[in-house]
Amino acid sequence: LATRAHVVLPGSTFGEKEGTVTNCDGITQRVLPALRPQASVPGHFRCLQAVGEAMGRIDLPNSPAEAFMAFADSLGRDDLTLAGLPALGIRLAGQAKELQS
């Protein structure tokens, strides 16, 4: 497939990902890597940074935590941090409510 593609983005697998995922119920949860990716394979965040840089963007976040802070701020939730997400996640659509453990 790579030989027929116009663009090929390398990336790690879901088990090597750090960041967040939002499920179909609107619950955003923190995701930590279960495996260490190969040093030669950039993570999803770095791949998206490279795309943004190629498009001339210079105002990109430097880390998943910084990207999450910008996301939370856009929702008016400057009290949220990536590291501070509740274990079971938080509903960020509409009125945010923490889920019970």
Secondary structure, 3 states (H helix, E strand, C coil): CCCCCCCCCCCCCHHHCCEEEECCCCEEEEECCCCCCCCCCCCHHHHHHHHHHHCCCCCCCCCHHHHHHHHHHHCCCCCCCCCCCCCCCEECCCCCEECCC
